């Protein structure tokens, strides 16, 4: 998978969306002080298509995102996604290319954002069950995991809330309970 990330393009898009997103959604952000040092993996709930632009607008570091493979079918959107640091993942099977890309990004000192629910949550549930594997990526790259929770509804001046939790070192977690622990942490941040 060729890296087509373009930092200048990313920063231009960030500067374009930054003020409008802050004015429109009026995000209430807590825990930004928990983000320090790289590499790290951001994990959180996925409510809306607005989650990614909102995270880009509030987090200083450039963020690489896993995105469903279907989004890359449109040639224009595909080019923009690649330039913004996104890369495709198949949600139907284990995607070796996406795993390799994740490992490469983190080993190079980048930031990766993963939505472990695997899709946008359109249910009344607080959180969909997490897909496993994030903890393995963190272990193989010696990366911390930084959980976040988005709550509220996207709307004009809606005060959408984003709570960012403390970094998690998966080497200190019970190996049999890592995924459940991560899911519980994100749920706590959504309900905070």
Beta strands, then each sheet from edge to edge (+ up, - down):
strand 1: 28-30
strand 2: 40-44
strand 3: 63-68
strand 4: 87-89
strand 5: 111-114
strand 6: 144-151
strand 7: 161-168
sheet 1: 1+ 7+ 6- 2- 5- 3- 4-
end
